[in-house]
Amino acid sequence: MKRNTVPASLVRFFWGDDIRTIDTQKHKKYILTSLLEYGDRQAVAWCLKTYGRETIKKMLPLLRLSDKSSAFWQSYL
């Protein structure tokens, strides 16, 4: 795995995308939106490890999450 790529284990959350072209820094908003909306525990753990709790918390208002997901993540973080 290259340094700025999403792990292959999370490819199922990026259907229709070439995972090799998704850069963890350039596409942070897209990655967080996808994984916080549809991801599992493994996906969330990777997000927390990669971006950190505070970064994710600051980005929440910018993400296009469902009302239910947005409320959950605001409460959780």
C-alpha positions as CSV (number, residue, x, y, z in Angstrom):
1,M,0.0,0.0,0.0
2,K,1.3,3.4,-0.9
3,R,1.3,6.0,1.9
4,N,-1.6,8.1,0.6
5,T,-3.9,5.4,-0.5
6,V,-7.0,3.8,0.9
7,P,-6.3,0.2,2.0
8,A,-7.6,-2.6,-0.3
9,S,-9.7,-3.9,2.6
10,L,-11.9,-0.8,2.3
11,V,-12.4,-0.9,-1.5
12,R,-16.0,-2.2,-1.1
13,F,-17.0,1.3,0.2
14,F,-15.8,3.0,-3.0
15,W,-17.8,1.1,-5.6
16,G,-17.3,2.5,-9.1
17,D,-14.0,4.2,-8.1
18,D,-10.5,3.1,-9.0
19,I,-9.2,2.8,-5.4
20,R,-5.6,3.4,-6.7
21,T,-6.5,7.0,-7.7
22,I,-8.0,8.0,-4.4
23,D,-5.5,10.0,-2.4
24,T,-6.0,10.2,1.4
25,Q,-5.1,13.9,1.6
26,K,-6.6,15.2,-1.7
27,H,-9.9,13.3,-1.3
28,K,-10.2,13.5,2.5
29,K,-13.8,14.9,2.4
30,Y,-15.0,12.2,-0.1
31,I,-13.3,9.4,1.9
32,L,-14.7,10.5,5.2
33,T,-18.2,11.0,3.8
34,S,-18.2,7.5,2.3
35,L,-16.7,5.7,5.3
36,L,-18.7,7.5,8.0
37,E,-21.9,7.0,6.1
38,Y,-21.5,3.4,4.9
39,G,-18.4,2.0,6.7
40,D,-18.1,-0.7,9.3
41,R,-15.9,-0.7,12.5
42,Q,-12.8,-1.5,10.5
43,A,-13.4,1.5,8.2
44,V,-14.1,3.9,11.1
45,A,-11.0,2.6,13.0
46,W,-8.9,3.4,9.8
47,C,-10.4,6.9,9.6
48,L,-9.6,7.6,13.2
49,K,-6.0,6.3,12.8
50,T,-5.5,8.1,9.5
51,Y,-7.1,11.5,10.2
52,G,-7.6,11.7,14.0
53,R,-10.6,12.4,16.1
54,E,-10.2,16.2,16.1
55,T,-9.8,16.5,12.3
56,I,-12.9,14.4,11.7
57,K,-14.8,16.4,14.2
58,K,-13.9,19.7,12.5
59,M,-14.8,18.3,9.1
60,L,-18.3,17.0,10.1
61,P,-20.1,20.1,9.0
62,L,-18.5,19.9,5.6
63,L,-19.5,16.2,5.0
64,R,-22.7,15.3,3.1
65,L,-24.0,12.8,5.7
66,S,-27.6,11.7,6.3
67,D,-29.2,13.4,9.2
68,K,-29.1,10.2,11.2
69,S,-25.3,9.7,10.5
70,S,-24.5,13.3,11.2
71,A,-26.3,13.3,14.5
72,F,-24.5,10.0,15.5
73,W,-21.0,11.2,14.6
74,Q,-21.6,14.6,16.4
75,S,-22.6,12.7,19.5
76,Y,-19.8,10.1,19.2
77,L,-17.0,12.5,18.5
